[in-house]
Amino acid sequence: MSEPRELPLVVIVGPTASGKSKLAVWLALQAGGEVIACDSTQMYRGFDIGTAKPSAEERQGVPHHMMDLLDPGEEATAGGYRERAIGVLEDLRVRQRLPILTAGTGLYLRALLEGLADVPQRSESLRERLRTSAAEHAPGHLHRILLWLDPISAGKIAAADEQKLIRTIEVCLLAKKPMSEVQRSGRTPLPGWRAVRIGLQPEREELYKRVHARTEAMLASGWMEEVRGMAAGGFPDEAKPFDFIGYRELRAVLRGEMKLEEARTAIQQATRRYAKRQITWFRREAGVHWLGGFGDDPKIQWQALGIVREELQGAVLGRMDV
């Protein structure tokens, strides 16, 4: 029996505020597609404004998937994302709809397309010991431990990123080998799909202007009220969504630890830094068709559609008259 033919999976990458969702909806309307979010923050129910989930009006009737799946107390993981997304893709295959992925979380995109290594499960007792050890020693203690266990991974993680350091040290100790070695083994690429990568690369200063303007718009749309309502829902302070950009700053405002103007500035600064990290991550992606502008620019939209048209030739997904 012959292997099923690979079908095109459109993947739109780019930094936050570059217009990935707008481009995805426009392409879906032109090519008979549906949108799949690849963003760890958008998986949580109730956290809508600050995660930039497209509104019903912005979706224009195009079905969106992989949003609003988790309660704030649940943990989003790359493995859980991959498992659910594969189910969505199989449904779209059966219905002959073109999948259009909006990728904001690079790790989740890599997990979906390239597969996951066989990484050990979390050990809360080990994590607690590592946190205690970090508190008892001078700054950089965890990074020095990782440097001894796995120099390759240590070179990719900032000394101040305690969360990533703890997880990486945890894997090294539980797997009894470096995390970098674990990651090289056991991956199963996504079968049956051929990724068509389209990248949005607007000019940096214009991107930052949009970041600032979007923060203002989110606050004007009731972001503070959203945070207040979620905080009143009885969820623990350590629930993951409360640590997202903006949510942690606005929680600080509610506690009286920060003025709203300070929070606005901090959110804009953190979002700019996040956009820079996304740009760095996605520039490493191979085979990306980079487009120099925003996803709501008609010129960029038609350029993207031209790329999709070429990839759809002979495929059984989407409308063939695009």
C-alpha positions as CSV (number, residue, x, y, z in Angstrom):
1,M,0.0,0.0,0.0
2,S,1.4,3.4,-1.0
3,E,2.1,6.1,1.6
4,P,-0.6,8.9,1.7
5,R,0.5,12.0,-0.3
6,E,1.9,14.9,1.7
7,L,-0.5,17.8,1.8
8,P,0.3,21.5,2.2
9,L,0.2,23.0,5.7
10,V,0.6,26.8,5.6
11,V,2.6,28.1,8.5
12,I,2.7,31.8,9.1
13,V,5.6,32.9,11.4
14,G,6.7,36.2,12.7
15,P,6.8,38.4,15.8
16,T,3.9,39.5,17.9
17,A,1.9,42.4,16.4
18,S,3.1,41.6,12.8
19,G,-0.4,40.6,11.7
20,K,-0.2,36.8,11.5
21,S,-3.9,36.4,12.4
22,K,-5.1,38.9,9.8
23,L,-3.1,37.3,7.1
24,A,-4.3,33.8,8.1
25,V,-8.0,34.8,8.0
26,W,-7.5,36.5,4.6
27,L,-5.8,33.5,3.1
28,A,-8.4,31.2,4.6
29,L,-11.2,33.2,2.9
30,Q,-9.3,33.0,-0.4
31,A,-8.2,29.4,-0.4
32,G,-10.9,27.5,1.6
33,G,-8.9,27.2,4.8
34,E,-9.2,27.1,8.5
35,V,-6.9,28.7,11.1
36,I,-4.9,26.8,13.7
37,A,-3.4,28.8,16.5
38,C,0.1,27.8,17.6
39,D,0.4,30.0,20.7
40,S,0.7,28.6,24.2
41,T,-1.1,31.6,25.7
42,Q,-4.2,31.4,23.5
43,M,-4.9,27.8,24.8
44,Y,-6.2,29.3,28.0
45,R,-9.9,30.1,28.5
46,G,-10.8,33.6,29.8
47,F,-7.4,35.1,28.9
48,D,-8.5,36.8,25.7
49,I,-7.5,40.5,25.4
50,G,-3.9,40.2,26.5
51,T,-3.2,37.1,24.4
52,A,-4.5,38.9,21.3
53,K,-7.1,36.2,20.4
54,P,-8.9,37.4,17.3
55,S,-12.5,38.5,18.0
56,A,-15.5,37.0,16.3
57,E,-15.6,40.0,14.0
58,E,-11.9,39.6,13.1
59,R,-12.3,35.9,12.4
60,Q,-14.9,36.7,9.7
61,G,-16.6,33.4,10.0
62,V,-13.4,31.4,9.5
63,P,-13.1,28.5,12.0
64,H,-10.3,28.8,14.5
65,H,-8.7,25.9,16.3
66,M,-6.4,25.3,19.3
67,M,-7.8,28.1,21.4
68,D,-9.7,28.1,24.7
69,L,-8.7,24.5,25.6
70,L,-7.4,24.8,29.1
71,D,-8.5,26.3,32.5
72,P,-6.0,28.6,34.2
73,G,-5.0,25.9,36.7
74,E,-4.0,23.5,33.9
75,E,-0.5,23.4,32.4
76,A,0.1,23.9,28.7
77,T,2.8,21.7,27.2
78,A,4.4,21.3,23.8
79,G,3.5,17.6,23.9
80,G,-0.2,18.3,24.7
81,Y,-0.4,20.9,22.0
82,R,1.1,18.5,19.4
83,E,-1.4,15.7,20.3
84,R,-4.4,17.9,20.0
85,A,-3.2,19.7,16.8
86,I,-2.6,16.4,15.0
87,G,-6.2,15.6,15.7
88,V,-7.3,18.9,14.2
89,L,-5.2,18.3,11.1
90,E,-6.7,14.9,10.5
91,D,-10.1,16.4,10.7
92,L,-9.2,19.1,8.1
93,R,-7.7,16.4,5.9
94,V,-11.0,14.5,5.9
95,R,-12.9,17.7,5.2
96,Q,-10.4,18.8,2.5
97,R,-9.8,22.2,4.2
98,L,-6.4,24.0,4.0
99,P,-4.8,24.3,7.4
100,I,-3.3,27.7,8.1
101,L,-1.1,27.8,11.2
102,T,-0.4,31.1,13.0
103,A,2.8,30.4,14.9
104,G,3.7,32.6,17.8
105,T,5.3,30.0,20.1
106,G,8.3,28.6,18.3
107,L,8.8,25.6,20.6
108,Y,5.2,24.4,19.9
109,L,5.7,24.8,16.2
110,R,8.9,22.7,16.4
111,A,7.2,20.1,18.5
112,L,4.4,19.8,15.9
113,L,6.5,19.7,12.8
114,E,9.6,17.9,14.0
115,G,8.3,15.8,16.9
116,L,9.4,15.7,20.5
117,A,12.3,13.9,22.2
118,D,11.6,11.3,24.9
119,V,12.0,13.7,27.8
120,P,11.4,12.6,31.4
121,Q,8.3,13.8,33.3
122,R,8.6,16.5,35.9
123,S,9.8,15.8,39.4
124,E,8.4,18.3,41.8
125,S,10.6,17.2,44.6
126,L,13.7,17.7,42.5
127,R,12.5,21.0,41.3
128,E,12.0,22.2,44.9
129,R,15.5,21.1,45.8
130,L,16.9,23.1,42.9
131,R,14.9,26.2,43.8
132,T,16.1,25.9,47.4
133,S,19.7,25.5,46.2
134,A,19.4,28.5,44.0
135,A,18.1,30.6,46.9
136,E,21.0,29.5,49.1
137,H,23.8,30.3,46.7
138,A,25.0,33.3,44.8
139,P,23.4,34.4,41.5
140,G,24.4,32.1,38.6
141,H,24.5,29.0,40.7
142,L,22.0,27.0,38.6
143,H,23.8,28.1,35.4
144,R,27.1,26.8,36.8
145,I,25.5,23.4,37.6
146,L,24.1,23.2,34.0
147,L,27.4,24.2,32.5
148,W,29.0,21.2,34.2
149,L,26.1,18.8,33.2
150,D,25.5,20.1,29.7
151,P,27.6,22.9,28.3
152,I,25.7,23.0,25.0
153,S,22.4,23.7,26.7
154,A,24.0,26.1,29.1
155,G,25.2,28.1,26.2
156,K,21.6,28.6,25.0
157,I,20.0,29.7,28.3
158,A,20.5,33.0,30.2
159,A,21.9,32.7,33.7
160,A,18.8,34.6,35.0
161,D,16.3,32.3,33.4
162,E,15.6,30.1,36.5
163,Q,12.6,28.3,35.1
164,K,14.4,27.0,32.0
165,L,17.6,26.2,34.0
166,I,15.6,24.1,36.5
167,R,13.8,22.1,33.8
168,T,17.0,21.5,31.8
169,I,19.0,20.4,34.9
170,E,16.0,18.2,35.9
171,V,16.1,16.4,32.5
172,C,19.8,15.9,32.7
173,L,19.6,14.3,36.1
174,L,16.5,12.2,35.4
175,A,17.7,11.0,32.0
176,K,21.3,10.6,33.2
177,K,22.6,12.3,30.1
178,P,22.7,15.9,28.8
179,M,19.5,17.5,27.6
180,S,21.2,18.4,24.3
181,E,21.7,14.6,23.7
182,V,18.1,13.8,24.7
183,Q,16.8,16.4,22.2
184,R,18.7,14.8,19.4
185,S,17.0,11.4,19.8
186,G,13.6,10.0,19.4
187,R,11.9,12.7,17.3
188,T,9.0,11.7,14.9
189,P,8.3,14.4,12.3
190,L,4.7,15.2,11.5
191,P,3.6,12.7,8.9
192,G,1.5,13.4,5.8
193,W,2.0,17.2,5.7
194,R,4.4,19.5,3.9
195,A,5.0,22.8,5.7
196,V,4.8,25.9,3.6
197,R,6.4,28.6,5.7
198,I,5.5,32.2,5.2
199,G,7.3,34.8,7.4
200,L,6.3,38.3,8.2
201,Q,9.2,40.7,8.7
202,P,8.1,44.3,9.1
203,E,10.6,47.1,9.7
204,R,11.6,47.0,13.3
205,E,10.6,50.6,14.3
206,E,7.2,50.2,12.7
207,L,6.7,46.9,14.5
208,Y,7.5,48.6,17.8
209,K,5.0,51.4,17.0
210,R,2.3,48.7,16.5
211,V,3.3,47.0,19.8
212,H,2.8,50.3,21.6
213,A,-0.5,51.0,19.9
214,R,-1.8,47.5,20.5
215,T,-1.0,47.7,24.2
216,E,-3.0,51.0,24.4
217,A,-5.9,49.4,22.5
218,M,-5.9,46.3,24.7
219,L,-6.1,48.5,27.9
220,A,-8.9,50.6,26.3
221,S,-10.8,47.4,25.5
222,G,-11.0,46.3,29.1
223,W,-7.8,44.4,29.7
224,M,-7.7,45.5,33.4
225,E,-11.3,44.4,33.9
226,E,-10.4,41.0,32.4
227,V,-7.5,40.5,34.7
228,R,-9.6,41.6,37.7
229,G,-12.3,39.1,36.8
230,M,-9.8,36.2,36.4
231,A,-8.0,37.1,39.7
232,A,-11.4,37.1,41.5
233,G,-12.1,33.6,40.1
234,G,-10.2,31.9,42.9
235,F,-7.3,30.6,40.8
236,P,-3.9,30.4,42.6
237,D,-1.4,33.2,42.0
238,E,1.1,30.7,40.5
239,A,-1.4,29.7,37.7
240,K,0.6,30.0,34.5
241,P,-1.5,32.6,32.7
242,F,-0.9,35.1,35.4
243,D,2.7,35.1,34.4
244,F,2.1,36.1,30.8
245,I,3.2,39.4,29.5
246,G,0.8,42.1,30.7
247,Y,-1.1,39.8,33.0
248,R,1.7,39.8,35.6
249,E,2.0,43.6,35.4
250,L,-1.7,44.3,35.7
251,R,-1.9,41.9,38.6
252,A,0.8,44.0,40.2
253,V,-1.4,47.1,39.7
254,L,-4.3,45.3,41.4
255,R,-2.1,44.6,44.3
256,G,-1.0,48.2,44.6
257,E,2.6,47.2,43.7
258,M,2.7,49.3,40.5
259,K,1.0,52.3,38.9
260,L,-1.0,51.7,35.7
261,E,1.3,54.0,33.8
262,E,4.3,52.0,35.0
263,A,2.5,48.8,34.0
264,R,1.8,50.2,30.5
265,T,5.5,51.0,30.0
266,A,6.6,47.7,31.4
267,I,4.2,45.8,29.1
268,Q,5.4,47.6,26.0
269,Q,9.0,47.0,26.9
270,A,8.4,43.3,27.7
271,T,6.5,42.9,24.4
272,R,9.3,44.5,22.4
273,R,11.8,42.1,24.0
274,Y,9.5,39.1,23.3
275,A,9.2,40.2,19.6
276,K,13.0,40.3,19.3
277,R,13.2,36.8,20.7
278,Q,10.6,35.6,18.3
279,I,12.5,37.2,15.4
280,T,15.7,35.5,16.4
281,W,13.9,32.1,16.8
282,F,12.0,32.2,13.5
283,R,15.1,33.4,11.5
284,R,16.6,30.0,12.3
285,E,13.6,28.3,10.5
286,A,14.6,26.7,7.2
287,G,12.7,27.3,4.0
288,V,10.7,30.4,5.1
289,H,9.3,32.7,2.4
290,W,10.0,36.1,4.1
291,L,7.8,39.0,3.3
292,G,8.8,42.5,4.3
293,G,5.7,43.9,5.9
294,F,2.6,43.4,8.0
295,G,-0.1,40.7,7.5
296,D,-2.9,43.3,7.0
297,D,-1.0,44.9,4.0
298,P,-2.8,44.0,0.8
299,K,0.5,43.8,-1.1
300,I,1.8,41.3,1.5
301,Q,-1.5,39.3,1.4
302,W,-1.3,38.9,-2.4
303,Q,2.3,37.9,-2.2
304,A,1.4,35.2,0.4
305,L,-1.5,34.0,-1.8
306,G,0.9,33.6,-4.7
307,I,3.1,31.3,-2.6
308,V,0.0,29.3,-1.5
309,R,-1.3,29.0,-5.1
310,E,2.0,27.4,-6.1
311,E,1.9,24.9,-3.3
312,L,-1.8,24.0,-3.9
313,Q,-1.2,22.9,-7.5
314,G,-2.2,19.3,-7.6
315,A,-3.3,19.2,-3.9
316,V,-6.7,18.1,-2.8
317,L,-7.2,20.8,-0.2
318,G,-8.6,24.2,-0.6
319,R,-10.3,25.8,-3.6
320,M,-8.5,25.2,-6.9
321,D,-9.7,28.5,-8.4
322,V,-7.5,30.7,-6.1
